[in-house]
């Protein structure tokens, strides 16, 4: 459903709420339509003349989020939630970008960088508070967590590859994790993304960080790469990793990616791919509020995909970042 263009419904003249709606929506016996109406009325009061403190708005956001979780299987309840509550979330700069997808796809490099920067901004003080709530959600924390996993990954291969370790990031986005590793001089990187603006952004950062001799940004469609094999690497890579791509792919494409990586990896090299797990805390919000559907996979799902690939006889580990929301499958090429 398209967002209403007139978000000024907040300015309608309603009586301030005399009671604070503090029930957890998933546990209340109140009808879903009443839940939505109460949430809307409360938000109108909090938004009027900046009456609500940031903590009150953040609390409201969580209850509105939980209301959505409770009604996600009821289309009749979803419609009023989208009509009345969603425009309020869109006062957050970050959430509005997530939903409107100005680069033409969800999770573009600027959206991911906003998660990393974690600087709340919005249309007004209410929007800034909504943004602060969003930046502290489990999924966003998981994205920030995964950035730090790459260092541990490279430390695993460093003793074996020493000065010849080449690393490839597929669907790299802002590649903040690479710039975190500027001091790890034994590694070179190829950063691959389909977005022209992402590549331009990376090229500027590569130069400004003095890494032009060992980091290359390449514009390429990673789906076509699997079929055309049209990207060359200076040496067989020690690591291929993708922090946020395969949960946009169907199973067949994930298997093809694994096969491609296996063919290109040096012996002893690692593949490292991230995928959000089913039923994570923000799943309903991503799907129904942000129009950001993902292919959610369990540990068992990921293991089955590996077993269909050329990594079937290789060492496989599946873990998660510390929120436990995004899973990572790690495969070592042993033959």
C-alpha positions as CSV (number, residue, x, y, z in Angstrom):
1,X,0.0,0.0,0.0
2,X,1.3,3.4,-0.9
3,X,2.0,5.8,1.9
4,X,-0.6,8.6,2.3
5,X,0.8,11.8,0.9
6,X,-0.8,13.9,3.6
7,X,1.1,13.1,6.8
8,X,-0.4,16.1,8.5
9,X,-3.1,13.9,10.0
10,X,-1.0,14.3,13.2
11,X,-2.2,17.9,13.4
12,X,-5.9,17.1,13.7
13,X,-7.5,18.5,16.7
14,X,-7.9,15.5,19.1
15,X,-8.1,15.6,22.9
16,X,-4.8,14.7,24.5
17,X,-4.9,11.1,25.7
18,X,-5.8,11.0,29.4
19,X,-4.4,7.5,29.7
20,X,-1.2,6.1,28.4
21,X,-1.7,3.0,26.3
22,X,0.9,0.7,28.0
23,X,-0.4,-2.7,27.3
24,X,1.8,-5.0,25.2
25,X,-0.4,-5.3,22.0
26,X,0.4,-9.0,21.6
27,X,-1.1,-9.7,25.0
28,X,-4.0,-7.4,25.2
29,X,-7.6,-8.4,24.6
30,X,-8.4,-5.0,23.0
31,X,-9.5,-5.3,19.4
32,X,-6.7,-4.6,16.9
33,X,-8.5,-1.5,15.4
34,X,-8.8,-0.1,18.9
35,X,-5.0,-0.7,19.5
36,X,-4.2,1.2,16.3
37,X,-6.6,4.1,17.2
38,X,-5.1,4.5,20.7
39,X,-1.6,4.4,19.3
40,X,-2.5,7.1,16.7
41,X,-4.2,9.3,19.3
42,X,-1.2,9.0,21.7
43,X,1.2,9.9,18.9
44,X,-0.8,12.9,17.9
45,X,-0.5,14.2,21.5
46,X,3.2,13.4,21.7
47,X,3.9,15.1,18.4
48,X,1.8,18.2,19.1
49,X,4.1,21.1,19.9
50,X,6.9,18.6,20.7
51,X,5.0,17.6,23.8
52,X,6.6,14.2,24.1
53,X,10.0,13.5,25.5
54,X,12.3,11.3,23.4
55,X,11.9,8.4,25.9
56,X,8.1,8.6,25.5
57,X,8.3,8.6,21.7
58,X,10.7,5.7,21.8
59,X,8.4,3.8,24.1
60,X,5.5,4.5,21.7
61,X,7.6,3.2,18.8
62,X,8.2,-0.1,20.5
63,X,4.5,-0.5,21.3
64,X,3.5,0.4,17.7
65,X,6.1,-2.1,16.4
66,X,4.8,-4.8,18.7
67,X,1.2,-4.0,17.6
68,X,2.3,-4.7,14.0
69,X,3.8,-8.0,15.1
70,X,0.5,-9.0,16.8
71,X,-1.6,-8.2,13.7
72,X,0.7,-9.2,10.8
73,X,-1.5,-12.2,9.8
74,X,-4.7,-10.1,9.8
75,X,-5.1,-8.1,6.6
76,X,-8.0,-6.1,8.0
77,X,-5.9,-4.9,10.9
78,X,-2.8,-4.2,8.8
79,X,-4.6,-1.7,6.6
80,X,-5.4,0.8,9.4
81,X,-1.9,0.3,10.9
82,X,-0.3,1.3,7.6
83,X,-2.7,4.2,7.1
84,X,-2.4,5.7,10.5
85,X,0.8,4.5,12.1
86,X,3.2,4.0,9.3
87,X,3.4,7.7,8.3
88,X,4.6,8.5,11.9
89,X,7.5,6.1,11.5
90,X,8.3,7.8,8.2
91,X,9.2,11.0,10.1
92,X,12.5,9.2,10.7
93,X,15.1,9.9,8.0
94,X,16.5,6.4,8.2
95,X,13.2,4.5,8.1
96,X,11.9,6.7,5.3
97,X,15.0,5.9,3.2
98,X,14.5,2.2,4.0
99,X,11.0,2.2,2.6
100,X,11.3,4.6,-0.3
101,X,14.5,3.0,-1.5
102,X,15.8,6.0,-3.6
103,X,18.5,3.9,-5.2
104,X,15.9,1.5,-6.5
105,X,16.5,-1.4,-4.1
106,X,16.5,-2.1,-0.4
107,X,19.6,-1.9,1.7
108,X,21.7,0.4,-0.6
109,X,25.1,1.6,0.6
110,X,23.9,4.8,2.1
111,X,21.2,3.0,4.1
112,X,23.8,0.6,5.5
113,X,26.1,3.5,6.2
114,X,23.4,5.2,8.2
115,X,23.1,2.1,10.3
116,X,26.9,2.2,10.9
117,X,26.9,5.9,11.7
118,X,24.0,5.6,14.1
119,X,23.2,9.4,14.1
120,X,19.5,9.9,14.6
121,X,17.8,12.4,12.3
122,X,14.3,13.2,11.3
123,X,11.7,15.6,10.1
124,X,11.3,17.1,13.6
125,X,11.9,16.1,17.2
126,X,9.4,13.3,17.0
127,X,11.1,12.0,13.9
128,X,14.5,12.2,15.5
129,X,13.2,10.2,18.4
130,X,11.7,7.6,16.0
131,X,15.1,7.4,14.3
132,X,16.8,6.8,17.7
133,X,14.4,4.0,18.3
134,X,15.1,2.5,14.9
135,X,18.9,2.7,15.3
136,X,18.6,0.6,18.4
137,X,16.5,-2.2,16.9
138,X,17.9,-5.7,17.0
139,X,18.3,-5.9,13.2
140,X,20.2,-2.6,13.0
141,X,22.4,-3.7,15.9
142,X,23.1,-6.9,14.1
143,X,24.2,-5.0,11.0
144,X,26.7,-3.0,13.1
145,X,27.9,-6.2,14.8
146,X,28.6,-8.1,11.6
147,X,31.0,-5.3,10.5
148,X,33.5,-6.6,13.2
149,X,33.4,-10.2,12.1
150,X,35.6,-9.7,9.1
151,X,38.7,-9.0,11.2
152,X,38.3,-12.4,12.9
153,X,37.8,-14.0,9.5
154,X,41.0,-12.6,8.1
155,X,43.0,-13.5,11.2
156,X,42.0,-17.2,10.5
157,X,43.6,-17.2,7.0
158,X,46.5,-14.9,7.8
159,X,49.0,-17.6,9.0
160,X,48.4,-19.7,5.9
161,X,48.4,-17.0,3.2
162,X,50.7,-14.5,4.8
163,X,51.5,-11.7,2.2
164,X,49.4,-13.3,-0.6
165,X,46.0,-13.0,1.0
166,X,43.5,-11.5,-1.4
167,X,39.9,-10.9,-0.2
168,X,36.8,-10.4,-2.3
169,X,33.6,-8.7,-0.9
170,X,30.5,-9.4,-2.9
171,X,27.7,-6.8,-2.7
172,X,30.1,-4.7,-0.6
173,X,27.9,-1.6,0.0
174,X,29.9,1.0,2.0
175,X,32.5,-1.7,3.0
176,X,33.1,0.0,6.3
177,X,34.7,-3.1,7.6
178,X,37.5,-2.8,5.0
179,X,38.4,0.7,6.1
180,X,38.4,-0.6,9.7
181,X,41.3,-2.9,8.6
182,X,43.5,-0.3,7.1
183,X,46.3,-1.4,9.4
184,X,46.2,-5.0,8.2
185,X,48.7,-4.5,5.4
186,X,49.1,-8.2,4.5
187,X,45.6,-8.2,2.7
188,X,44.4,-6.8,-0.6
189,X,40.8,-6.4,-1.4
190,X,38.4,-6.4,-4.4
191,X,35.1,-4.7,-3.5
192,X,32.3,-5.5,-5.9
193,X,28.9,-3.7,-6.0
194,X,26.3,-3.0,-8.7
195,X,25.7,0.6,-7.7
196,X,27.6,3.3,-9.5
197,X,27.3,5.7,-6.6
198,X,28.6,3.0,-4.2
199,X,31.7,2.5,-6.3
200,X,32.3,6.3,-6.5
201,X,31.9,6.6,-2.7
202,X,34.3,3.7,-2.2
203,X,36.9,5.1,-4.6
204,X,37.0,8.4,-2.7
205,X,37.4,6.5,0.6
206,X,40.1,4.3,-0.8
207,X,42.2,7.3,-1.8
208,X,41.5,9.3,1.4
209,X,42.5,6.2,3.5
210,X,45.7,5.7,1.5
211,X,44.7,2.2,0.4
212,X,44.8,2.6,-3.3
213,X,47.7,0.2,-3.7
214,X,45.7,-2.7,-2.2
215,X,42.0,-2.0,-2.5
216,X,40.1,-2.0,-5.8
217,X,36.4,-1.1,-6.2
218,X,34.7,-2.9,-9.2
219,X,31.2,-2.2,-10.5
220,X,29.7,-5.6,-11.5
221,X,26.4,-7.5,-11.2
222,X,27.3,-10.4,-9.0
223,X,24.4,-12.5,-10.4
224,X,25.8,-12.1,-14.0
225,X,29.3,-12.9,-12.6
226,X,28.1,-16.4,-11.6
227,X,27.2,-17.1,-15.3
228,X,29.8,-15.0,-17.3
229,X,32.9,-15.3,-15.0
230,X,33.8,-11.8,-16.2
231,X,35.7,-10.5,-13.1
232,X,39.4,-11.3,-12.8
233,X,41.3,-11.4,-9.6
234,X,45.1,-10.8,-9.3
235,X,45.6,-14.0,-7.3
236,X,43.2,-16.8,-6.3
237,X,41.3,-15.2,-3.3
238,X,41.9,-16.4,0.2
239,X,38.5,-15.2,1.3
240,X,35.2,-14.4,-0.3
241,X,32.6,-12.8,1.9
242,X,29.2,-11.3,1.6
243,X,27.6,-9.7,4.7
244,X,24.2,-9.0,3.2
245,X,23.4,-10.5,-0.2
246,X,22.2,-14.1,-0.1
247,X,19.0,-13.2,1.8
248,X,17.9,-11.5,-1.4
249,X,18.6,-14.7,-3.5
250,X,16.5,-17.8,-3.9
251,X,18.1,-21.2,-3.1
252,X,19.3,-21.9,-6.6
253,X,21.2,-18.7,-6.8
254,X,22.8,-19.2,-3.4
255,X,24.0,-22.6,-4.5
256,X,25.4,-21.1,-7.7
257,X,27.2,-18.5,-5.7
258,X,28.7,-21.1,-3.5
259,X,29.9,-23.0,-6.6
260,X,31.4,-19.9,-8.1
261,X,33.2,-19.1,-4.9
262,X,34.5,-22.7,-4.6
263,X,35.9,-22.5,-8.1
264,X,37.7,-19.2,-7.5
265,X,39.0,-19.8,-4.0
266,X,42.6,-20.8,-3.3
267,X,43.0,-24.1,-1.5
268,X,42.4,-23.5,2.2
269,X,40.4,-20.3,1.5
270,X,37.2,-19.4,3.2
271,X,33.7,-18.4,2.1
272,X,31.7,-16.4,4.5
273,X,28.0,-15.5,3.8
274,X,25.4,-13.8,6.0
275,X,21.7,-14.5,6.1
276,X,19.0,-13.2,8.6
277,X,17.2,-16.0,10.4
278,X,13.5,-16.6,10.5
279,X,11.2,-15.0,13.1
280,X,13.8,-12.4,14.2
281,X,12.3,-9.6,16.3
282,X,12.0,-7.1,13.4
283,X,10.8,-9.5,10.7
284,X,7.2,-8.2,10.6
285,X,8.4,-4.5,10.6
286,X,10.8,-5.2,7.7
287,X,8.1,-6.9,5.6
288,X,5.0,-4.8,6.3
289,X,6.4,-1.4,7.2
290,X,9.6,-1.1,5.2
291,X,8.7,-3.1,2.2
292,X,12.0,-4.9,2.7
293,X,11.4,-8.6,2.3
294,X,14.3,-11.0,2.8
295,X,14.8,-14.7,2.3
296,X,15.1,-15.7,5.9
297,X,17.0,-19.0,6.5
298,X,17.7,-21.2,9.5
299,X,20.9,-23.0,10.4
300,X,19.4,-26.1,8.8
301,X,18.4,-24.2,5.7
302,X,21.9,-22.9,5.2
303,X,23.5,-26.3,5.8
304,X,21.2,-27.9,3.2
305,X,22.3,-25.3,0.6
306,X,26.0,-26.0,1.4
307,X,25.3,-29.7,0.9
308,X,24.0,-29.0,-2.6
309,X,27.1,-27.1,-3.5
310,X,30.7,-27.9,-4.3
311,X,31.5,-27.3,-0.6
312,X,29.7,-30.5,0.3
313,X,32.8,-32.3,1.4
314,X,34.4,-29.3,3.0
315,X,34.6,-27.9,6.6
316,X,31.5,-25.9,7.4
317,X,30.6,-23.8,10.4
318,X,27.5,-21.8,11.1
319,X,27.4,-19.1,13.7
320,X,25.8,-15.7,14.3
321,X,26.8,-12.2,15.3
322,X,26.2,-11.4,18.9
323,X,22.6,-10.4,18.6
324,X,22.0,-13.9,17.3
325,X,19.8,-12.5,14.4
326,X,22.1,-12.8,11.4
327,X,23.6,-16.2,10.8
328,X,26.9,-16.7,9.0
329,X,27.9,-19.8,7.1
330,X,31.7,-20.3,6.9
331,X,33.1,-22.9,4.4
332,X,36.7,-23.8,4.0
333,X,37.9,-25.1,0.6
334,X,39.7,-28.3,1.4
335,X,40.0,-29.8,-2.1
